[in-house]
Amino acid sequence: MKVLLLTAPMPAAPYGTALLEALPDVSAIEYTPALSSHELAGVDAVLAWRFPDGVAEQLTSLRWVCAVSAGVEKLLVPGLLPHVPVSRVIDLEQAQGIAQFVTTMALRHARQLTLYERQARERDWRRHPVALVRSVVAVLGMGEMGRAIASMLRAVGFDVRGWSRSQGGPLDELLATADIVVCALPLTRETDGLFDAHRIARMRRGAYLINVARGGHVVEPDLIDAVKSGHLAGAALDVQRHEPMAADDPLWAVEGITVTPHIAAQSSVPVIAAQFIDGLRCLQRGDPPPNQVDRERGY
């Protein structure tokens, strides 16, 4: 069996080492643009972050694709053979890490810590009324990550209301009630650009947006306009449409928008490697690989 490692920007070497130790009869090669069409045509399985242009079309013997992350949208390219199953990694520790990030940002907003940070810069020692956190938080996306986020937010006092395509009622009605909105949705054709000017206008005035899903969910110029106008109090964006962000990206300079470089949590190399190896063993036995996504839905 031949495996192609397309894990950049994550290094491929740790995955190659784990494969060699667990399945010495499997040949693993790291992708480079110098690989010939003949070499690519012999690949049985791929562990990948994204497909470079034109690569999927050359994988004519491909039997399985496994993503190194929970999101698979970068792998669902037109050139991927329609019968090839695509799996995602399920990392419960990563979900907990993302939940910690969201809870931190939600508390930072709800407890007005940005106000006190600004006062400290101005040498202004003033106290403001403090109440226990009871803010309404809408968590969009109730998969493993969304459920972990909702659980942790409830534990510290937030009134959490989950929403997914199959539950939660009309989205615009939920947005109108929420003080904080958390995006934990998969990126699909339906959710790309979900938070545009129209959808942001449906959010409660003074609401706060936290995005830990994909940058493509947010139309960033529309978000900037909403924050500058005062319709939204701000946003915490751990993901952006263009990563890494350019130094002149307008998001950097908007007061109220906190930008972090996709660090809410990261998948564990041992977890990814173990799940990929389990999938390869399934292929060797002729069984379907685990954690498959619906390619039509995109998750």
C-alpha positions in Angstrom: 0.0 0.0 0.0 1.2 3.5 -0.9 0.4 6.6 1.1 0.9 10.2 0.1 1.5 12.8 2.9 0.1 16.2 2.0 0.1 17.7 5.5 1.8 21.1 4.9 1.9 23.4 6.7 2.1 20.7 9.3 5.4 18.7 9.0 5.0 15.3 7.4 7.9 13.5 9.1 6.1 12.6 12.3 3.3 10.9 10.4 5.8 9.0 8.2 7.6 7.8 11.3 4.4 6.6 13.0 3.3 4.8 9.8 6.7 3.0 9.5 6.5 1.9 13.1 2.9 0.6 13.0 2.7 -0.6 9.4 6.2 -1.4 8.0 4.7 -2.8 4.8 3.2 0.6 3.9 5.2 3.0 1.8 4.8 6.7 2.7 6.0 9.5 0.6 5.8 13.2 1.3 4.3 15.3 -1.5 6.6 17.6 -3.6 5.7 19.2 -6.9 8.5 17.0 -8.4 6.5 13.8 -8.0 5.6 12.3 -11.4 2.2 11.4 -12.6 3.3 7.8 -12.5 4.2 8.0 -8.8 0.9 9.8 -8.0 -1.1 7.2 -9.9 0.0 4.5 -7.6 -1.2 6.2 -4.4 -3.8 4.2 -2.4 -4.4 6.7 0.5 -3.8 10.3 1.3 -3.3 12.1 4.6 -3.8 15.8 3.8 -4.6 19.4 4.8 -5.4 20.5 1.2 -4.9 19.4 -2.4 -2.6 21.5 -4.5 -4.1 22.4 -7.9 -4.1 19.4 -10.3 -3.0 16.8 -7.8 -6.3 15.0 -7.1 -6.8 14.4 -10.8 -3.6 12.3 -11.0 -4.5 10.0 -8.1 -6.2 7.5 -10.3 -5.8 4.5 -7.8 -6.9 6.4 -4.8 -9.1 4.5 -2.3 -9.3 6.9 0.7 -8.6 10.5 1.8 -8.1 11.4 5.5 -8.0 15.0 6.7 -5.5 16.1 9.3 -8.2 18.4 10.8 -11.9 18.3 11.5 -12.7 20.4 8.5 -12.5 18.8 5.1 -13.6 21.6 2.7 -10.0 22.0 1.3 -10.1 18.3 0.2 -13.4 18.3 -1.6 -12.0 19.4 -4.9 -13.7 18.8 -8.3 -10.8 16.5 -9.4 -11.3 14.0 -6.6 -12.9 10.8 -7.9 -16.5 10.6 -6.8 -16.3 7.2 -5.2 -13.4 8.0 -2.9 -14.4 8.2 0.8 -13.2 11.2 2.8 -12.7 11.0 6.5 -12.1 13.6 9.2 -10.1 13.4 12.4 -12.0 13.4 15.7 -9.8 14.9 18.4 -11.7 15.4 21.7 -8.8 17.2 23.3 -8.8 19.7 20.4 -12.5 20.3 21.0 -11.8 21.0 24.6 -9.1 23.4 23.7 -11.3 25.3 21.3 -14.0 25.4 24.0 -11.5 27.0 26.4 -10.6 29.6 23.8 -14.3 30.4 23.2 -15.1 30.6 26.9 -12.1 32.9 27.5 -13.2 35.3 24.7 -16.9 35.2 25.8 -16.0 36.0 29.4 -13.5 38.7 28.3 -16.4 40.4 26.4 -19.2 39.7 29.0 -17.0 40.9 31.9 -15.9 44.0 30.0 -12.3 43.2 30.3 -11.4 45.1 27.1 -12.9 48.3 28.8 -10.5 47.8 31.8 -7.6 47.1 29.5 -8.3 50.5 27.8 -8.7 52.2 31.1 -5.4 50.8 32.3 -3.6 52.2 29.2 -5.1 55.6 30.0 -4.3 55.3 33.8 -8.0 55.5 34.5 -9.0 53.7 37.8 -12.7 53.5 37.6 -15.1 50.8 38.7 -18.3 49.8 36.8 -21.3 47.8 38.0 -20.6 44.0 37.9 -23.1 41.3 37.5 -22.8 37.5 37.2 -22.6 36.4 33.6 -26.0 35.4 32.3 -25.5 36.4 28.6 -27.4 34.4 25.9 -24.9 32.6 23.7 -25.9 31.1 20.3 -23.6 28.2 19.4 -23.9 27.5 15.7 -22.8 24.0 14.9 -23.5 21.2 17.4 -20.9 18.6 16.4 -18.2 17.4 18.7 -16.7 20.9 18.8 -20.0 22.8 19.3 -21.1 20.4 22.0 -17.8 20.9 23.9 -18.1 24.7 23.6 -21.8 24.7 24.8 -20.9 22.5 27.8 -18.1 24.7 29.0 -20.0 27.9 28.5 -22.9 26.6 30.5 -20.5 25.6 33.3 -19.5 29.2 33.8 -23.0 30.6 33.7 -23.9 31.5 30.1 -27.4 30.8 28.8 -26.5 28.6 25.8 -28.7 27.9 22.8 -27.4 25.5 20.2 -28.2 25.6 16.5 -27.6 23.3 13.6 -29.2 22.7 10.3 -31.4 20.0 11.8 -32.3 21.7 15.1 -32.7 25.1 16.7 -35.4 26.7 14.6 -34.9 29.7 12.2 -31.4 31.1 12.5 -32.3 34.7 12.2 -34.7 34.4 15.1 -32.0 32.9 17.2 -29.5 35.6 16.2 -31.9 38.3 17.3 -31.9 37.0 20.8 -28.2 36.3 21.3 -25.7 38.5 23.1 -22.8 36.4 21.8 -22.7 34.3 18.7 -20.2 31.5 18.3 -19.6 30.0 14.8 -18.5 26.4 15.0 -20.1 25.3 11.7 -18.4 23.4 8.9 -17.6 25.4 5.8 -19.9 24.4 3.0 -21.6 26.0 -0.1 -24.4 27.0 2.2 -22.3 28.5 5.0 -19.7 30.2 2.9 -20.2 34.0 3.6 -22.9 33.2 6.1 -22.1 36.3 8.1 -22.6 39.0 5.5 -24.2 42.4 5.9 -27.7 40.9 5.7 -27.1 38.2 8.4 -25.1 40.6 10.6 -28.0 43.0 10.5 -30.2 40.3 12.0 -28.0 40.1 15.1 -28.9 42.0 18.2 -27.4 45.5 18.4 -24.3 45.3 20.6 -23.8 41.5 20.0 -20.4 39.9 19.8 -19.2 37.3 17.3 -16.7 34.6 18.0 -15.5 32.6 15.0 -13.5 29.4 15.6 -14.6 27.5 12.5 -13.4 28.9 9.1 -12.6 32.4 7.9 -14.8 31.9 4.9 -17.9 32.0 7.1 -17.5 35.8 7.6 -17.6 38.5 4.9 -14.9 40.6 6.6 -15.6 44.0 5.1 -19.2 43.7 6.3 -18.1 42.7 9.8 -15.7 45.7 9.9 -18.5 48.0 8.9 -20.8 46.6 11.6 -18.2 47.0 14.3 -17.3 50.5 13.3 -20.9 51.6 13.1 -21.6 50.2 16.6 -24.1 47.6 15.5 -21.8 44.9 16.8 -19.7 45.4 19.9 -16.9 43.5 18.3 -15.6 40.1 17.4 -12.9 37.5 18.2 -11.6 35.9 15.1 -9.3 32.9 15.4 -9.7 32.2 11.7 -9.6 34.5 8.8 -10.4 34.3 5.1 -6.8 34.8 4.2 -4.2 33.0 6.4 -1.7 34.1 7.2 -3.1 37.6 7.3 -1.2 40.3 5.4 0.3 43.1 7.5 -2.0 45.6 5.8 -5.2 43.6 6.3 -7.8 46.0 7.6 -8.9 43.6 10.3 -5.8 44.3 12.3 -6.7 48.0 12.9 -10.4 47.7 14.0 -10.9 48.5 17.7 -13.2 45.7 19.1 -12.0 43.0 16.8 -9.5 40.6 18.3 -7.4 38.6 15.9 -5.5 35.4 16.8 -3.5 33.3 14.3 -5.6 30.0 14.3 -4.4 29.0 17.7 -7.6 28.1 19.5 -6.4 24.5 19.5 -4.4 22.3 17.3 -4.9 18.6 16.5 -2.5 16.2 18.2 0.0 14.4 15.9 -0.4 11.1 17.8 -4.2 11.3 17.6 -4.1 12.1 13.8 -1.6 9.3 13.2 -3.5 6.7 15.2 -6.7 7.4 13.5 -5.1 7.4 10.1 -3.4 4.1 10.9 -6.7 2.6 12.0 -8.2 3.6 8.7 -5.4 2.1 6.7 -5.9 -1.2 8.6 -9.6 -1.0 7.6 -8.5 -0.6 4.0 -6.2 -3.6 4.2 -9.1 -5.7 5.6 -11.5 -4.4 2.9 -13.6 -2.6 5.5 -14.8 1.1 5.1 -12.6 3.6 6.9 -14.0 5.3 10.0 -15.3 8.9 10.5 -16.4 9.4 6.9 -18.1 12.7 5.9 -20.9 13.2 3.5 -19.1 14.6 0.5 -22.3 16.2 -0.8 -23.0 18.0 2.5 -19.3 18.8 3.1 -19.2 17.4 6.7 
